[in-house]
Amino acid sequence: MAVLVLSGLLLVGMGFRYMHRTMRVIPADAYADADSLLRQGSVQQQAAHASGTDRPHTDSRVLLPQSPVPSTIRIDLNTATAGDLERLPRIGPKLAARIIAYREANGPFKRVQDLTRVSGIGDKTLSRLEGLIYVGNER
């Protein structure tokens, strides 16, 4: 009986560990974006209802932005503060500090690809940041 109880607890613990590792963290400002999207949808629904083209709403999914940085905002690597860099996907406080330290030690970035010289940033991370960052007058 004790073996069954212990193995059950082990399985439950492994399940919690798996869920914790695979959970996606949604940034706080994403909720504000979702609220504005919901309000826009509500206004569009009211307009459709008023015009007589109202159809039953069957899709109940709410789309949240994948990135805390809106696609219209681009960040210059040479002038960005740590806070600006932390708004980028996959860039936390430690990596932002490393980017700034590299910039201070080696001078301004000449091109976006130079970001891979910072420890912890590879081609995969750089590809996720494409379109969100630029250097100097590359904009």
N, C-alpha and C positions, 0 to 999 in steps of 0.2 A: 504494500500500500504506500509506504514511504517513497519507494522508487517511482511509482506512478505520479505522486504529488510533485516530487522534485523534477521529474521530466516534464510535467505540465507547466510548472513555473519556468523552467528553462525555455520551453517553446514560446510562452507568453513574452518573456524577456527578449527573446530573439525577434519576435514580431514587433515589439515596441522599438527596438534598435533599428530594424529595417525601415519602419515608418519614419523615424526621426531623421535618418540619413536621406531618404528620398523626398521629404517634405519640401515644397517650394515656398520660400519666404516672399510674401508680397509686401513691397514697400508701402509705407503709410500714405504717401501722396498718390498711390494708385487708387485708393478708395475715393479720393476727391475726383479723379479722372472718371472713375466708374459712375459716380453720382451724376456728373455732368452728362455722360453718355446716356444714362437712364432718363435724365430730364429731357434730353434731345429726343429720345425715342418716344417719351410721353407726349411731347409737343407734336411730333409727327403723327402719332396715333390719333390725337385729338383733331388735327387738321384733316386726316384721312376720313375720320368719322363724320366731320362736318361736311366734307365734300361728297359723301355717299359712297366712297370707294373702300369702306371699312371691310377688312377681311378678318376672320378669326386669327388670333395670334397663337401660333403653335410652337414657336421656338422660345424656350424659357431660359436659354443660356445667357449669361452675362459675360461679355468679353472684357477682360482686364488687360491693360498694356503689359507687354513682356518686359519693358525696360522702364526704369524710373526717369530716364531722360527722354523727353518728347523728341520725335524725329526732326522737328524744326530747329532744335537747339544743337549747335555744334561747339565743341570745346577746343580751344587752342592749347596745345600741350605746353607751349612756352610761357603762357601767362596764367594758366589754370592754378587755382589754389587747391589745397588738399580736399576741401569741401566740394569743389567743382568735380575733381577727379573721382571722388567717392560716389557721385551720382551716376557714374558709368557702370554698366553691368560687369560683374566679376571683379570690381576694383573696390577693395576695402581700405580701411585706414592704414594698414601696414604697407600695402602695395602703393597707395597714393604717396606715402612718405618716401618709399624707395624711388618713385618716379621723380619727385621733387629733389631728392638727394642726388640722383644721377644728373639731373638738369643743372644743379648748382655746381657739381664737381666737373662736369664735362662741357658745360655751356649749353646753349639752346639746341633743341632738336632741329636737324636740317630737313628731315622728312619723317613721315609717320612711321615708316618701317624701322626707323632707329629705335622705336619703343621696345623692340624685341631684345635690345641690349640690356634692358633692365631685368634683373633677376626676378623670375616668377611670371614673366610675360613671354609667351611663345606665339607661334603662328596662329594657333587656334584662338587664343584670346584676342590677338590682333584682328582676326577676321570678324570676331563678334563686335569689335569697336569700330569697324569700318563704317563710314558715314556719320559717326558721332564725334570724331576727332579730326583735327587738322593741325598743320604747322604753319605759322606765319601767314604768308599770302597765298597758300595752297587752296584756300577756301573756294 
